[in-house]
Amino acid sequence: METSPAFREFACADCEETFDADEIELRCPACGGLLVARYDHDLRTEPTRPPLPLARERRHSLDEGETPATDCPTLADEIGADRLLLKDEGRNPTGAVTDRGLAVAVSAGAAVGADAVSLPTTGNGGQSAAAYAGRAGVTAHSYVPSRCPFVNKAMINVHGGEMNVVEGRYPDALAAYEDSDGARFPVGPSSPYRRAGVKRLGYELLTGPAPSAIVVPTGHGIVLAAIHTAIEELRETGALDVTPRLYAAQPAGCAPIVDACGTADAVAATEQPDTIVGPLEVPDPAVGSLAVAAVDETGGRGVAVSDSDALQAAVDAAGTAGVELSATGGVALAGARELAAEFEGETVALVNPVAGSKEDDLLRSHLMSQGI
Amino acid sequence: METSPAFREFACADCEETFDADEIELRCPACGGLLVARYDHDLRTEPTRPPLPLARERRHSLDEGETPATDCPTLADEIGADRLLLKDEGRNPTGAVTDRGLAVAVSAGAAVGADAVSLPTTGNGGQSAAAYAGRAGVTAHSYVPSRCPFVNKAMINVHGGEMNVVEGRYPDALAAYEDSDGARFPVGPSSPYRRAGVKRLGYELLTGPAPSAIVVPTGHGIVLAAIHTAIEELRETGALDVTPRLYAAQPAGCAPIVDACGTADAVAATEQPDTIVGPLEVPDPAVGSLAVAAVDETGGRGVAVSDSDALQAAVDAAGTAGVELSATGGVALAGARELAAEFEGETVALVNPVAGSKEDDLLRSHLMSQGI
């Protein structure tokens, strides 16, 4: 694979073995651990732009990223923060943060000559993969649970992606994916390329308004791990001299990362996951260990919120700040409300991972349950 | 109202009477004609940023605009253009170009002390109005036809907007609006503030990649009229020395602006409008005369396309370019295909007015009709 000038190697987070880009696809070939990309930061030409493994000429882009961080004064006042910024990842090409990661992961597959990429997904990742695969001229195979939202299934089809709808929930889709043709280039949530792509979200926040705390709705843990890497890289290049605290927010019905934060324990799978927030119903997170490290090493915390509080937070934000949080994004605001005492006088950023319009049915149902 | 330093007056496009901002709301108080804002361009501080009537401090923003113009080489090759740029207005705060105009119009209402704003809408304008009204602390009253998409109705509710669902189609919603309480500040499609807000779309295209042709899916004609004003202003300040040709693209089942382009006739209302593309089913456009002038005075044309061609265009774009055109946006690509002979070797921009995910059902149904 043609790599960028600054890319040095992939390293296993568990066994510390290192690999060239051509030697790896998804996980460590030696031990199955998670891989992280390493760079020679003195070879970087732009210290405030994130380095990527892949050479620029090999990247397929739909102009993802550069999403706004919108000031929400009414929400800041409510929780006693100085500023509250909504980083709206719904304003990516397919309306979700997954676009950032799949842009790089699908490009990596195309760069090594793969005809097809493949992933298990709660839905938005499948839509992103199908979009970038269309762009790159490869086929995307998505394994989605039957509970996946209509919008994701419809748009996977519209992009011409191959879709396997698996009866049940995400673990059922994952099992079907694991039984499938292993010859396709894997772009699932363990992919180091996906974290490399999402890392830019951290760069955008940290080289801009530089919040002192960031609250992230968390499923697999990709966004938290990626922002953590952005912090480390920016500190290494001297572009950042503070460390914002990272907070994992999860639905109480499926909070394995929150449960592990601040403990010495490994992430334990949730036995009976149950949340209306589909993108976050991930009982056994793919990069949970990295997400917990992101929270614990930056002095943050985990916070679990009820589905009802998440939905109400999204409705409140739409009403007083005008912003369109999805139910998934509502988990961040509900979490920030729980954590308000820690944010007094600070600049806090919330990540909205999915456009509100993509979860319109969940938000509308919440109003219905209140008789509206 | 507190106006911007460069704002001079509103002028009627018909009787040429001029007015202060405080003297007008929607249309010319003397003759009912359309109003246009005029500026002292030598008082503008930034010649490549669009002047607005309203003072900066009075504008409520959700960080609308600054949408990407994504290169689509496969689509350019297909129609023989040098470059094809997709200006994706689906990446606005509520997923539609209507955000740009309603940001300014709702702010104008709030600036004059209105408690409530009101509009008839095919749907997206109502969602935008509800979002900005929430932000500005006023109430938005939307009159939507029963055929309005679920996503618009749901999100109007989520923002806490007042919604009047009127049995029938857009003209029925318009009639109900016209029978309603006239004391609310009007932010409907005739509003000069809406065109002033959308104008920036033209500035972004013209001070950036500067296409030689722009194809615009057209309902009321706001976007065409606004880009035309951007051209005129930028030529006046010397920031632009060419005039891109503007093309109106409409569904064949409702093409009153297309029918009037290139003729000496006024826009005549379509008697039996019938298109699946709801945002463009506007039989009697609010700013049709300005839209026709935009096309005729720039050397462009009108083009009418079938619903089926529009839907297929959106599906093709998703498949080969990865971009998510809505059915509404598909009207632009279907139009560009018809017009290909005029675009040889040129840079062409297409406007996608609405996010693909917001019209997922239309796109999916089109696949269904093909047995997919």
Interface residues (C-beta under 8 A of the other chain):
Chain A: H60 S61 L62 D63 E66 P68 T70 D88 R91 N92 P93 T94 G95 A131 Y132 A133 G134 R135 A136 G137 F150 V151 A154 M155 N157 V158 H159 G160 A314 V315 A318 G319 T320 A321 G322 V323 E324 A355 G356 S357 K358 D360 D361 L363 R364 L367 I372
Chain B: H60 S61 L62 D63 E66 P68 T70 D88 R91 N92 P93 T94 G95 A131 Y132 A133 G134 R135 A136 G137 F150 V151 A154 M155 N157 V158 H159 G160 A314 V315 A318 G319 T320 A321 G322 V323 E324 A355 G356 S357 K358 D360 D361 L363 R364 L367 I372
